[in-house]
Amino acid sequence: MRMAGRSVTGMNHLSAHPTHRHDEDDHSEVLDLDAEVLAEHTAAITAWLPLPTSPRHVVDLGCGTGAGTLALLDRFPEAEVTAVDSSAAHLHRLREKAAEAGVADRVRPVRADLDARDWPDLGSPDLIWASASMHHMADPDRTLRQVRELLAPGGLFAVVELSGFPRFLPEDAPAEAPGLEERCHAALDRHHAEQVPHRGADWGAGLTGAGFAVAGERTVTVDLDAPATEAVGRYALASLRRLRGGVADTLTAEDLAALDRLLDTEGPDSILRRPDLGVRTERSVWAARRA
């Protein structure tokens, strides 16, 4: 793991409102595997947060299946977390994971649409955590203002965003279609540019404009080399299956066939059989207080 960062002054999957239970189940699997594979990096982020004292009340906005919630509970053993998401399936999975970890009594799941003008009562938290959720907001500037009003005096707001979909294959793979993953990512980026315009935004500037003072910014580099663990293989498989759903219509017949061979778990070219899998991505983190 490598962590690079700089302090600044005045400057990473919220559920994307899924409509099908199958899609929710697939997304839950990816979120669970993301939490497992990148646990060390998430812990590094929670350890870095510029907090003068341990928070007692945390709100996790767009909690998904609980990667951030459980990491925050582990980092701050006296804290309770209000976990907010629009997906009932994700919140159900969060409850299961919290029970398995023995922290169910410290988690308050809340189902809510964070694009709504009126949020449910979330208390007055010392820390608000938003991981891979801000770019899904219909009006991020309004959300930032709502967060600013919600924070307790002296509280901290942490925004975590992934730079993009993780990479798993070497650049020259697979042999019959070198560079396939990069072409898939390029197609997905074009789709996101139309459908998710706030992805990749400079949240430092947005925070400042909403009345926050940015206390710190970090970039966490994820570079897990081969040989991959069994969890990394499942993470790659689940992630590339979701990626296929977004780019299949834009790929050439040759690239789509090569991708399908990777996703065929019974075939000789299955991604689960590859000895060269890794995980490469970045997470950008902003920490801010009310100005």
C-alpha positions as CSV (number, residue, x, y, z in Angstrom):
1,M,0.0,0.0,0.0
2,R,1.2,3.5,-0.8
3,M,-0.3,6.6,0.6
4,A,0.6,10.0,-0.8
5,G,-0.9,13.3,0.4
6,R,-0.7,17.0,1.1
7,S,-2.4,19.3,3.5
8,V,-4.4,22.0,2.0
9,T,-6.3,25.0,3.1
10,G,-9.3,26.5,1.4
11,M,-9.3,24.3,-1.6
12,N,-13.4,7.0,-3.2
13,H,-19.7,2.3,-5.1
14,L,-24.3,5.6,-2.4
15,S,-26.4,3.1,-4.1
16,A,-27.2,4.4,-7.6
17,H,-31.0,3.9,-7.0
18,P,-31.0,0.3,-8.4
19,T,-34.3,-0.8,-9.9
20,H,-33.9,-4.6,-10.0
21,R,-33.4,-7.0,-7.2
22,H,-30.8,-8.9,-9.3
23,D,-28.9,-5.7,-9.8
24,E,-29.0,-5.0,-6.1
25,D,-27.7,-8.5,-5.3
26,D,-24.8,-8.1,-7.8
27,H,-24.0,-4.7,-6.4
28,S,-24.1,-6.0,-2.8
29,E,-21.6,-8.7,-3.8
30,V,-19.2,-6.1,-5.4
31,L,-19.5,-3.9,-2.3
32,D,-18.8,-6.7,0.1
33,L,-15.7,-7.9,-1.9
34,D,-14.5,-4.3,-2.2
35,A,-14.7,-4.0,1.6
36,E,-12.8,-7.3,2.0
37,V,-10.0,-6.7,-0.5
38,L,-9.5,-3.0,0.3
39,A,-9.9,-3.2,4.1
40,E,-6.3,-2.2,4.8
41,H,-6.7,0.9,2.7
42,T,-10.0,1.9,4.2
43,A,-8.4,1.5,7.7
44,A,-5.5,3.8,6.6
45,I,-8.0,6.5,5.6
46,T,-9.9,6.3,8.9
47,A,-6.6,6.4,10.8
48,W,-5.6,9.6,8.9
49,L,-8.7,11.6,9.6
50,P,-7.7,14.8,11.3
51,L,-9.9,14.5,14.4
52,P,-8.8,16.0,17.7
53,T,-10.8,13.5,19.7
54,S,-12.6,10.3,18.8
55,P,-16.2,10.9,17.6
56,R,-19.1,9.5,19.5
57,H,-21.7,9.9,16.8
58,V,-20.9,9.2,13.1
59,V,-23.2,9.4,10.1
60,D,-22.3,7.3,7.0
61,L,-24.0,8.8,4.0
62,G,-24.6,6.2,1.2
63,C,-23.3,3.4,3.4
64,G,-23.9,0.6,0.9
65,T,-23.4,-2.8,2.6
66,G,-21.3,-1.2,5.4
67,A,-17.6,-1.1,4.4
68,G,-17.2,2.4,5.9
69,T,-19.6,1.8,8.7
70,L,-17.7,-1.3,10.0
71,A,-14.3,0.3,9.5
72,L,-15.4,3.4,11.5
73,L,-16.8,1.3,14.3
74,D,-13.5,-0.6,14.4
75,R,-11.4,2.6,14.4
76,F,-13.6,4.4,17.0
77,P,-14.8,1.8,19.5
78,E,-16.8,4.3,21.5
79,A,-18.8,5.6,18.5
80,E,-22.2,4.8,17.2
81,V,-22.9,5.0,13.5
82,T,-26.1,6.1,11.7
83,A,-25.9,4.3,8.4
84,V,-28.0,5.9,5.6
85,D,-28.7,4.4,2.2
86,S,-31.6,4.3,-0.4
87,S,-31.4,0.5,-0.9
88,A,-33.3,-1.8,1.5
89,A,-31.1,-4.8,0.3
90,H,-27.9,-3.0,1.2
91,L,-29.2,-2.0,4.6
92,H,-30.3,-5.6,5.2
93,R,-26.8,-6.9,4.3
94,L,-25.4,-4.2,6.6
95,R,-27.5,-5.5,9.5
96,E,-26.2,-9.0,8.9
97,K,-22.6,-7.9,8.8
98,A,-23.0,-5.8,11.9
99,A,-24.5,-8.7,13.8
100,E,-21.7,-11.0,12.6
101,A,-19.1,-8.5,13.9
102,G,-20.9,-8.1,17.2
103,V,-21.6,-4.4,16.7
104,A,-25.3,-4.4,15.8
105,D,-26.1,-2.4,18.9
106,R,-23.9,0.4,17.7
107,V,-25.5,0.7,14.2
108,R,-28.7,2.6,13.3
109,P,-29.7,1.8,9.7
110,V,-31.8,4.5,8.1
111,R,-33.3,4.1,4.6
112,A,-33.6,7.5,2.9
113,D,-33.2,9.3,-0.4
114,L,-30.4,11.7,0.0
115,D,-31.5,13.6,-3.0
116,A,-34.6,14.7,-1.1
117,R,-34.7,18.2,0.3
118,D,-35.8,17.0,3.7
119,W,-33.6,14.4,5.3
120,P,-34.8,12.3,8.3
121,D,-33.5,13.2,11.7
122,L,-29.8,12.1,11.7
123,G,-28.9,13.8,14.9
124,S,-25.8,16.1,15.3
125,P,-22.8,14.0,14.3
126,D,-19.2,14.6,15.1
127,L,-18.1,12.9,11.9
128,I,-19.9,12.5,8.6
129,W,-18.5,10.0,6.1
130,A,-19.4,9.9,2.5
131,S,-17.6,7.2,0.5
132,A,-18.3,6.8,-3.2
133,S,-21.6,8.6,-2.7
134,M,-21.2,12.3,-3.4
135,H,-20.9,11.8,-7.2
136,H,-24.3,10.1,-7.2
137,M,-26.1,13.2,-5.8
138,A,-28.4,15.0,-8.2
139,D,-27.5,18.3,-6.6
140,P,-24.1,17.9,-4.8
141,D,-24.0,21.6,-3.8
142,R,-27.3,21.3,-2.0
143,T,-26.1,18.1,-0.3
144,L,-22.9,19.8,0.9
145,R,-25.0,22.6,2.4
146,Q,-27.2,20.0,4.1
147,V,-24.1,18.3,5.5
148,R,-22.7,21.6,6.8
149,E,-25.9,22.3,8.7
150,L,-26.0,18.7,10.1
151,L,-22.5,18.7,11.5
152,A,-22.0,19.4,15.2
153,P,-19.8,22.4,15.9
154,G,-16.2,21.4,15.3
155,G,-17.3,18.3,13.5
156,L,-15.5,16.8,10.4
157,F,-16.9,15.8,7.0
158,A,-14.9,13.2,5.1
159,V,-15.4,12.7,1.4
160,V,-13.9,9.6,-0.2
161,E,-14.0,8.9,-3.9
162,L,-12.5,6.2,-6.1
163,S,-10.7,7.5,-9.2
164,G,-12.5,5.0,-11.3
165,F,-13.3,1.3,-11.7
166,P,-10.4,-0.8,-10.4
167,R,-8.0,-2.5,-12.9
168,F,-7.3,-6.2,-12.5
169,L,-5.4,-7.4,-15.6
170,P,-1.9,-6.6,-16.9
171,E,-1.9,-4.1,-19.8
172,D,-1.0,-6.8,-22.4
173,A,-3.8,-9.1,-21.4
174,P,-5.6,-11.2,-22.5
175,A,-3.3,-12.6,-25.2
176,E,-6.0,-12.5,-27.9
177,A,-7.2,-9.0,-27.1
178,P,-4.3,-7.0,-25.4
179,G,-5.5,-3.8,-23.7
180,L,-9.1,-5.1,-23.4
181,E,-9.6,-3.8,-19.9
182,E,-8.5,-0.3,-20.8
183,R,-10.9,-0.2,-23.8
184,C,-13.7,-1.3,-21.5
185,H,-12.8,1.5,-19.0
186,A,-12.7,4.1,-21.8
187,A,-16.2,3.0,-22.9
188,L,-17.4,3.1,-19.2
189,D,-15.9,6.6,-18.8
190,R,-17.8,7.9,-21.8
191,H,-21.0,6.4,-20.3
192,H,-20.3,8.0,-16.9
193,A,-19.6,11.4,-18.5
194,E,-23.2,11.4,-19.7
195,Q,-24.9,9.6,-16.8
196,V,-22.8,10.5,-13.7
197,P,-21.4,14.0,-14.4
198,H,-20.1,14.6,-10.9
199,R,-17.8,11.6,-11.0
200,G,-14.2,12.8,-10.7
201,A,-15.2,16.3,-9.4
202,D,-12.9,18.5,-7.3
203,W,-14.6,18.1,-4.0
204,G,-12.2,20.5,-2.4
205,A,-13.5,23.4,-4.4
206,G,-17.1,22.3,-3.8
207,L,-16.5,22.0,-0.1
208,T,-15.0,25.5,0.1
209,G,-17.9,26.9,-2.0
210,A,-20.4,25.4,0.5
211,G,-18.8,27.0,3.5
212,F,-16.3,24.4,4.6
213,A,-12.6,24.8,5.4
214,V,-10.6,21.9,4.0
215,A,-8.4,20.5,6.7
216,G,-6.6,17.9,4.6
217,E,-6.5,16.0,1.4
218,R,-5.0,12.6,0.6
219,T,-4.6,10.2,-2.3
220,V,-4.4,6.5,-1.3
221,T,-2.9,4.3,-4.0
222,V,-4.0,0.7,-4.2
223,D,-1.6,-1.6,-5.9
224,L,-2.0,-5.2,-4.9
225,D,0.3,-7.4,-7.0
226,A,-0.1,-11.0,-8.2
227,P,-0.5,-13.7,-7.1
228,A,-4.0,-12.7,-6.2
229,T,-6.0,-14.1,-3.2
230,E,-9.2,-16.0,-3.8
231,A,-11.1,-12.9,-2.7
232,V,-9.3,-10.8,-5.4
233,G,-10.4,-13.3,-8.0
234,R,-14.0,-13.1,-6.9
235,Y,-13.8,-9.3,-6.8
236,A,-12.4,-9.2,-10.3
237,L,-15.1,-11.5,-11.6
238,A,-18.0,-9.6,-10.0
239,S,-16.6,-6.2,-11.0
240,L,-16.0,-7.2,-14.6
241,R,-19.5,-8.7,-14.8
242,R,-20.9,-5.3,-13.8
243,L,-18.6,-3.5,-16.2
244,R,-19.8,-5.7,-19.0
245,G,-23.4,-4.6,-18.3
246,G,-22.4,-1.0,-18.9
247,V,-20.2,-1.4,-22.0
248,A,-21.3,-4.5,-24.0
249,D,-23.2,-2.4,-26.6
250,T,-20.1,-0.4,-27.4
251,L,-17.5,-3.1,-27.6
252,T,-16.4,-4.8,-30.9
253,A,-17.5,-8.4,-31.3
254,E,-13.9,-9.6,-30.8
255,D,-13.6,-7.6,-27.5
256,L,-16.9,-8.8,-26.2
257,A,-16.0,-12.4,-27.0
258,A,-12.7,-12.0,-25.2
259,L,-14.5,-10.5,-22.2
260,D,-17.0,-13.3,-22.1
261,R,-14.2,-15.9,-22.1
262,L,-12.8,-14.2,-19.0
263,L,-16.2,-14.2,-17.3
264,D,-16.9,-17.9,-18.1
265,T,-16.0,-19.5,-14.8
266,E,-16.1,-23.0,-16.4
267,G,-13.8,-22.2,-19.3
268,P,-10.1,-22.5,-19.6
269,D,-9.7,-18.7,-19.9
270,S,-11.7,-17.8,-16.8
271,I,-10.4,-14.8,-14.9
272,L,-10.4,-17.1,-11.8
273,R,-7.7,-19.2,-13.4
274,R,-5.3,-16.3,-14.1
275,P,-2.1,-16.2,-12.0
276,D,-1.5,-12.5,-13.0
277,L,-4.5,-10.8,-11.3
278,G,-3.9,-7.7,-9.2
279,V,-5.9,-4.7,-8.1
280,R,-4.9,-1.1,-9.1
281,T,-6.9,2.0,-8.3
282,E,-6.8,5.2,-6.3
283,R,-8.9,6.8,-3.6
284,S,-9.0,10.5,-3.1
285,V,-10.0,11.8,0.4
286,W,-11.0,15.3,1.6
287,A,-11.6,16.2,5.2
288,A,-13.3,19.5,6.0
289,R,-14.8,21.5,8.8
290,R,-17.4,24.3,8.9
291,A,-15.6,27.5,8.1
